[in-house]
Amino acid sequence: MDHVVQSLQNAYNVLLGSAATVLETKEAADGLHTQQSDAALEAFLQNWQLFQVACDQAQEFIESIKQRIGSECLVDEATGFLAAKAGSDGRPALPPLSAVRLEQMSKAVRWLVIELQHGSSSGASTNQITANATTSANEARPSEDAAQ
């Protein structure tokens, strides 16, 4: 993570330096177009593009961390790790998910993602998919509810 932050900071500093150079060359040329001011503008454009690349890389890193945290939370919920921790602070603990229910929920999510990627734009098909996913996820619930 430090590398991503350092890369972004370096790109930002270079961008600011090139912006200052553009302003200095414009001021030195009394606002006229010169070869030096054009070169400074070109360098600024290149540094702007490099800054955008650094921002994109930082965004990709953040997205990968968000996905990893989400996956870890899902696994913790499925294994009951969070339920055990939640019970220690006095609040009622959540019951852990069964492996069967987790698999059904995972399949339902994958089904929705596939349908969305294939461009199912009609509301009816999306509603049907959601209904199917809900039904699939709830099919494992009776055995858990009976245990409570």
N, C-alpha and C positions, 0 to 999 in steps of 0.2 A: 504494500500500500504506500509505503514511503516513496518508492520509486515513481509511482503514478503521480503523487502530489508534487514531487520534485520536478518531474517532467513538465507538468502543467505550470508550475511556478517559473521554471526556466523559459518556457515558451512565452509566458506573459511578460516577463522582464525584457526579453528580446523584442517583443512587439512594442512595448512602451519605448524602448530605446530607438527603434526605427521610426516611431511616430515623432519623437523628439527631433530626430535627424531631418525628417521631412519639414517640420516647422522651422528648423534652423536654416535649411537650404532655401526655403521660400523667403524667409526674412532677409537672408544675405543677398538674394537676387531681387529684392524689392517686389516680390510677388510675381515676377515674370517667369515664364517657362524657360528653364535652362537644361542643359544636359545633366547637370548635377541634381537638379530637382526631380527630373524624370527618373534618374537612377535611384534616388531616395524613395520615390513613390513605388517603383518596381520592387525594391527591397522590402518596403512596407507591405505590399501585396503578398509577397512570398511569405513573410513572417506572419501575416494574418492567416494565411492558409495553413501554415504549420501550427499556429495556435488552435485553429479549428480542429486539426487532426488530434492534437493533445487533448482537447475537450472531448472529442468523440471517444478516444481511448479511455479517458476517465469515466465517461458515461457507461461504456461497455463493462468496465471494472465494477462499477456500482451495481449494474444490472446483474452481473454474475454473482456478486455477494448477496444481493436480494434473493436470487433464486436458491443459493446455497442455504441461506437462513430459513427460507420457506420450506425447503426440503427437510432440513434438520428439525424444524418445528413439527412437520407432519409426521416424521418418524418418531419424535418424542411423544406426540399425542397418541400415535398408534401403539407404542410400546408401554404407555402408561407413565413415562418418566415425568411429564408435566403434572399428571394427576397426583403422583406421590408428593411432588414438591408443593403443589397447591394446598394439599391437606395439612401441611406443617404450619401454616400461618393462621389456622383457625377457620378458614373458609372451607366449605364443603368441596371435596375433591371430585374432579370429573372422572367418570368411569373410562377406562382405556378402550380404544377401538379394537375390534377383533381384526385379525389378519384378513379374514374373508371380506369384511366390510371395507377395509382399506383397499383391497384389490378391486372391489366393485366400484368404489369411488374413483380410483385411479383410471379404470377403464372408461367410466363415464366422462371424466375430464378429457381423456385422450380422444374419445369419440367426438366431443364438442370441438376440440381443437382441429381435428381432421375436417369436420364439416365446415368450420369457419375458414380454414385454409382453402377449401374447394370453392369458396365463394357462395355459400348458401345464403342468399340475401333475402329470401322470402321469410316473412315473419312466421308463417304457419309452420314451415319446416324447422325453424329455430325453436319455436314453442314446443313442437313435438319432440325434438331432441332433448330439450330441457325436461319435459315430462318423463321421457324414457330414462334420463340420467337420474332424476329424482326417484323414480320407481326402482331402478337398479340399486341406488344407494340405500333405499328404505327396506329392500328385501332382506338384508342382513339384520335389521333392527329388531324384529320380533324376538329372536333368541336372546339378544342383549336386554331388551325390555323385560322379558320374563325373568331374567336373572336378578333384576333389581327389586 
